Amino acid sequence: MHAIRTTPRRSPWPWIVGAAALMGVMMLSACSTPRTPEGVQPVSGFDVDRYTGQWHEVARIENSFERGLTQTTATYSRNADNTIKVVNRGYDPVRKQWKEAEGRAEFVDSPDRAALKVSFFGPFYGGYNVVALDENYQWALVVGSSTDYVWVLSRTPTLPWHVREHLMERAQALGVDVRKLVWAQPGVEQHARRPAVRT
């Protein structure tokens, strides 16, 4: 009886590990250089020194890292290396405690164009594009790396209704699903769910 020769099977793990490493590099590269969403034009003539200070988050499209938080604010200041220090703060009503995250932002290209990238987790960056801005820097509309990430910021906890309507129109023109916007002020949520503009 002849012995049956078998060809040793190569372990698939080197291929799996290699593929995972490649995906990791690709993801790192993508996160490190976030792109402005198609059709979104960041504000030009941007003055970061006027933009620094505290902003109240009066509306957002809900996201995993802010889910359920109320009274959220974002505070920006200059670092010594000309990057921007970002401090996000919000109250968790379930755990009855404040949460705070500190990160840094830097311009993607020219500092007078409001296209930045923000990192809270080492080398991983997300897009931060100011697409509408009050001439006195009292309110702003911000879009992230996609139109699924949107924030309405204000120097005060509330905004006049006509400003909210204006910003929702601007957001919808950029392809944002404004029905997903959640407004922070009591009594505004029901208005946010109605169609803000004619379709």
Summary of the structure (lengths in Angstrom):
residues: 199
radius of gyration: 21.9
end to end distance: 80.9
largest distance: 92.2
contacts: 526
relative contact order: 0.17
helix: 22%
strand: 35%
